[in-house]
């Protein structure tokens, strides 16, 4: 059983390789459990937990990569909304000034 801190030190390729090995080991132990008696049935639980650890770390990394995208999208949306509001305010002020000038001329 490997600690989560050891998995976190691995790169993405190593994690994927480790996950593949763990799934194969789980399959082998499951078949062995179905056909004969296991020496250590607790190994099934340990392997399943290791698989969960690896998948959790992969998901954490996936989400942390996605946060940068979300933050960028939020910043862009905020900038666009600010620019639109400024343009709208400028257009409204211009229209009001034109209306006042027209009213003064009559």
Buried (B, 14 or more C-beta within 10 A) or exposed (E): EBEEEEBEEBEEEEBEEBBEEBEEBBEEBBEBEEEEEEEEEEBBEBBBEBBEBBEEBBEEBEEEEEEEEEEEEEEEEEEEEEEEEEEEEEEEEEEEEEEEEEEEEE
